[in-house]
Structures are given as C-alpha cells and as structure tokens.
Amino acid sequence: YEIIPEFSFYQNGIEVYEFEDSDSHNDNTNLNFNIMDTIGDSPLFIVSLIIGQFAVVIAFLLLYRKYLAGVFAKSMNIKAFLTALVIAVIAIGIGLGWDWIQSFFQIASNENQESIIIMAKNYPALSFVQVVIGAALAEEIAFRVGVFSFINRKSKVLAYIVSAVFFALVHVSITTGSPQELLSLPMYIIMGLFLAYTYEKHGLLASITVHTINNLVGWVQILMS
C-alpha cells in the first residue's frame, strides 16, 4: 500500500493523521493512524529518554574526567557566543525554509519530528527537558566529543562527514524507506555539519549552545502552533 497524507488535525491535544489507501482511492477507504502509538501514551516514555540522555552525560563526566580540561579548553567568550548565535540563526533559517518546502509540496514530517510535536503538545515540561536540554547535551557529547574528535585524529574531512551522517541517521527512520524520512535526511546532515564546525572552532559549550537554541526555537514554535 502507498500511504498518502490527506490532512491532520488535533484531537484531545494529540495530532492525528488520516491517511488514504491509494489502492482504494475511489472507494474512499481511509486508514487512520495515530502516531502516538509510536512513542507510547504515557510520560514514562519521555522520562526513560531523559534518563538515557543524562546517563550519557554522567558516563562522559566519569569516564573522561581526566580529559575535561582539554574538552572545555576553548572557553565560551563573547566572540564564541556570538558566532554560535549566528550559526544557530542560520540553521533555524534553513530549517524554516525546509518547513515551507514541506508545506508547499505537502510532504509529511518524519517520525522524529512528529514524535517531538506530540510530546511537546501533551507533556510540555517533560519535553522541554528531553528535547531542549537532554538532547543538546547528550548528542553533542556523543557526536562531537565522541565521533568527531575520534575520527578527527586521522582525517578532518572524514570526521565532518561521518559525524554528520551518524547524527542524521539517529534522527531519521531510514530503514522504513518512506519518502519523508529520506527527504529529511539532508536537513539533519546539514545541522550535523554546522554543529561539528562550531565544536571544532569554538568548543563543546558553543556547539551545545547552537543545539540548545535550535531545539528551543523549534519547541516554542510547536507550542505556539
């Protein structure tokens, strides 16, 4: 079956998508799909994500405590902060441009984005901790301090490519082969490149700042929509 999105609406605070089976288009046979099923119907799922994210942060602090001075060697001065702010604005602008393209061509959002929308709408406080704080900390440690720094010892170009692609694959369910997942892949790769550049030039605190600002703006946009 080819699933074609027809429209979306909010029901009891949950965004519900109605899809139409293209093989029975003339029969008006609809397949209803509630994306809440993909992330669970209780805040326990979000709490488990938060625990996992902060477990990554704590593990990093414990395992690499001897190297923390090196990781934070590049201090977050005014220049670094302003650069991070500019990069965040550019990344947000590109993201908004992609949102417009999705809307214009009626391309559905990928699973990652839809799950964030549902969490933010139903559990704003928990989603803030998970999306804005936890994700920025855990992902910057994993992909920039971990993947980028490790590969950068051998090749800077390869470090950029691999860390950005890994970052994108974590946010995209590419195994489903759905068009919206594949089409969203370049956006996450671009974001991964921005974050890797920020980390290399200005350090971990700067890349965390960019990531946090980007996620915060997206989170606020969801609540205001």
Steps between C-alpha positions, in 0.01 A plus 500: 500500500613853428396732781409854394447761773167674459483735797578529871309630796528516877273286714528529880837665459638221282579550135325229303572428136249353263646313207336372189578166340601589146386158371143577605498870432172489312334301777593767754636231732705674769768367728524691827838514665572655836869569524477499879520121469863536393613671821260366763207660675660592833775735621704196606635478146631857515643444848689195371648713219608766749663238725686359201621842389629602840656156544712584196601832657585342837695217335696756301584701813613188685694328223667810363545703816875506442448657158229752589748786505590423138139466391410837653831663404327733258317734732160645418600864451292772341637431153421128527152573633420745220632255242287224650200733490555582133540131411183419693307770312626367165408143595155610616451694176586193293265294713215746449572496128471123499172524694366731231605256227329217689184703533503617138549151357288338773785282626428340837749548784718207594442282807753684715333836443151360550596334828644830625178681404290251695725511806509879504123530462417246769789531746658847455721494812636150444552563130695817583743304716527222243513698175659831595741399778556125493532462123744789466729373777495128414524540122783752512698271727429193288544644151743787545719399797466132410470436126643826362798525737594133453497510120652849489828350622535334159298717262315826552291460185398147593418617853256757364335253262469204735386697806239688295367185332483311831322796656246500216441124511411516869222749416365324192327161471670431170432125515132567436586632155222757523548815288467743793778319688736504202416861412570618854844337509689792334360747756642302791833458320523877451424554869766245590755687290410831665541348845828330410639829368393682814658233719827500311538877493352603834469190719235290667317779681451685171358196318271429796382862479417470129321169553305634798389818323391306192296252704357774722370698203346186352342407834347846545376498141319170562329630815390816321362318196 
